[in-house]
Structure formats: C-alpha cells, structure tokens
Amino acid sequence: MANPSKTKKNSFLSLKILGIFLFLFLFYICAVLLHATYTDFTPEGISKLKIESNQAQASIQDSTLSFTSWNIGYAGLGKESDFFYNGGGFFTSGGKMVRSSKELVEKNIAGVRASIPKIKSDFMLFQEVDFNSCRSYHSNQQEMLQEGLDKYSCTSAVNFDVNRIPTPILEPWNIYGEANSGLNTFSRYLPREAERHQLPGKFSWPNSLFLLDRCLVLNRYPTDWGKDLVVVHIHNSAYDRDGKIKKVQMDYLKNLVLQEYELGNYIVVGGDWNQCPPGFNFDTFHPGTKKYSSNPNIDSDFLPADWTWVYDPSVPTIRNSAVIYETGKTFTSLIDFFLLSPNVKALNIKGLDQGFDFSDHQSIRMEVRLL
C-alpha cells in the first residue's frame, strides 16, 4: 500500500522542479527581451552612405543601360532549404532548417558568384547580403560579390542588425542568432551621393526587435548631359499580412520618386517588393492556389499611367521557402521587378530561371534607354 506522506512529498518535489524550470524559462525570456530592447537597431530617417569607388567611371556617357536585381537570400535559402520561420515556427523549428549547413551556404554563395558573369550589368542590386551573421557563418558576402565586380562602385545599407534572434523560442540551443545584413548596390559608375532612407511603418513590440528595419537606398549618378539618374534600391516589408506597413512604405516611395522626377531626373526603382506588380496574379504559375495570397498587388493607380512597371511574366522570381524546392510542385510567384519614370524606356526584361539553386529568389535583368 502506498505511503500517503511519501506520495505527497513526491508530488511537492515534482511541482517544485516544474516551478524552477518555469522560473528559469521566464527569466530567459525576460533577459532576451531586455537585451534586445537595449541593443535595438534604431537607424536615422535619412543617412549618408559610404561610397567605395573602385575605379568606377565618373559619369554616365551612354543612354542605354542595364540593371540586374537579385535577392540572394544570404546564401542560406537554396533549393535544399525549408526555412522554419516561413512555416510559422516561432516556438519550434518543427524539424525544418533554422540555418542551412555551412556546406550549403558555401555552395550557394559560390553559385551566386559563378552567376555574376552571366547576369553582369551596369547596375547590380543585391538584397539580403550578409555582412556578419550567424546564419551564414559570419562570412562577408559583400567582399565575395566584389571579387566578381572589378571597377564597380559599391554602397551598402544595413537593414537587419540584431545581436541575438531567439527563435525558435523553445529551442535555445538552435536559435537563429546574430544577424547583420542589408542591401548592396554595385555600378560601373560612381554615384554623386548615396543615401539610406529608413522606411516608415513598424511592427509592434516585441516583434519589431527581431525583424528587419526596412529601408531604401538612393544612389544619384551624374550624366554627361546634365541630368541625374536616380537609382532607388528597395526591399519592402514581409510578414505584413494586413498590408498596412507596405502601404506607408509605398506612400513614402511615391512621394520620393515624384519629387525626383519633377526635378527632371531619370528614375529607376528595383528590388524585392514583397508584393506583386499591378495586374499580375500572384497564382499565375499555380492557378487556383489561395494559400500564399499574403503578397498583395500594388494598386494600378499607384502612379500616373506614364510610369512603367517592368517584369518578365513568364519566369517566377520567388518560391515558397517553407518547403524544399521541387520543380513544378513548389509554389512560386513574382515579387521582384522594376519601376521606370516616363523619361526611361524599357528595351527588354528577362527573368533568369536558375532553378532556385542558390536562393529562394531568382534574378532579373533589364535594359533601358534614357530619353
């Protein structure tokens, strides 16, 4: 017969152990939040960027120019990756990748570098370039990209700077860790000035502590005939399900480009918009799919009708990274494209089908003529 006093004692001990574990877990959460709040990255509204010249040409002499944009996914989201967070893994990884292996990261960045001769353009816009992040094993990917872009100027802007990202919360031994990443703009030409513009709109606390501080980069290039070419490099918010943050970011962009156009400048905007261009159905490549409809369309009347949205409707630029990529099965869509002012004419645009080998995005290449 069980001893009632011993049973009661064992129950009390179990509750005490559970209480200790609960206290330690809550202490861990509080410590993480306090540290993140104290070290939170709070960039200025507009800040000047350092320009690395690297023997780039002083001004634009030719009216025909080429542009490439590619979100390289920090070389951690190649076709073999199933990213835990895009599947909703805030608390646990669910067996999916928090970070790709070092071997995969090295394979992916090598693939990006090997692709540069095929996609090289006068202007190269790269998003999600890691400068010093745990997820890419603290490699400086800007330096790796520069090796294939001799005599190109370079500007970089940080949009992700967090000392410690604690997700998945219930796997402290498997957390995302430190992130330091951003946008790289390379060009054969030397910009007169380069600015980082902090985009408005922010997630509520504490999510804001661990997500990107979205920005755009404005590079101003002189031409031999007096006008400036203004290249705006953008990477809008993701995980913005109600679209409110994207709206205020897009309003900021609209005011900026209209002001620059009124000054008589040429405007080219490109990057990862995290939304579809006007009139493009998000399920074009997988008709009838409703599950991934969180990326809305830009409104058709967002800008006057003589502004041009430029994209290749035949090639997807983004895949569902919550699963390992399977050609023809994994959901794909198009959220990487360009916007041109009325005095810039698109000559051609081509999405480059790379099989999502090295990133969850595919690159796009465009040629234009300044009128």
C-alpha positions, 0 to 999 in steps of 0.5 A: 500500500502506498505511503500517503506522506511519501506520495505527497512529498513526491508530488511537492518535489515534482511541482517544485522542479516544474516551478524552477524550470518555469522560473528559469524559462521566464527569466530567459525570456525576460533577459532576451527581451531586455537585451534586445530592447537595449541593443535595438537597431534604431537607424536615422530617417535619412543617412549618408552612405559610404561610397567605395569607388573602385575605379568606377567611371565618373559619369554616365556617357551612354543612354542605354543601360542595364540593371540586374536585381537579385535577392540572394537570400544570404546564401542560406535559402537554396533549393535544399532549404525549408526555412522554419520561420516561413512555416510559422515556427516561432516556438519550434523549428518543427524539424525544418532548417533554422540555418542551412549547413555551412556546406550549403551556404558555401555552395550557394554563395559560390553559385551566386558568384559563378552567376555574376558573369552571366547576369553582369550589368551596369547596375547590380542590386543585391538584397539580403547580403550578409555582412556578419551573421550567424546564419551564414557563418559570419562570412562577408558576402559583400567582399565575395560579390566584389571579387566578381565586380572589378571597377564597380562602385559599391554602397551598402545599407544595413537593414537587419542588425540584431545581436541575438534572434531567439527563435525558435523560442523553445529551442535555445540551443538552435536559435537563429542568432546574430544577424547583420545584413542589408542591401548592396548596390554595385555600378560601373559608375560612381554615384554623386551621393548615396543615401539610406532612407529608413522606411516608415511603418513598424511592427509592434513590440516585441516583434519589431526587435527581431525583424528587419528595419526596412529601408531604401537606398538612393544612389544619384549618378551624374550624366554627361548631359546634365541630368541625374539618374536616380537609382532607388534600391528597395526591399519592402516589408514581409510578414505584413499580412494586413498590408498596412506597413507596405502601404506607408512604405509605398506612400513614402516611395511615391512621394520620393520618386515624384519629387525626383522626377519633377526635378527632371531626373531619370528614375529607376526603382528595383528590388524585392517588393514583397508584393506583386506588380499591378495586374499580375496574379500572384497564382499565375504559375499555380492557378487556383492556389489561395494559400500564399495570397499574403503578397498583395498587388500594388494598386494600378493607380499607384502612379500616373499611367506614364510610369512603367512597371517592368517584369518578365511574366513568364519566369517566377522570381520567388518560391515558397521557402517553407518547403524544399524546392521541387520543380513544378510542385513548389509554389512560386510567384513574382515579387521582384521587378522594376519601376521606370519614370516616363523619361526611361524606356524599357528595351527588354526584361528577362527573368533568369530561371536558375532553378532556385539553386542558390536562393529562394529568389531568382534574378532579373535583368533589364535594359533601358534607354534614357530619353 
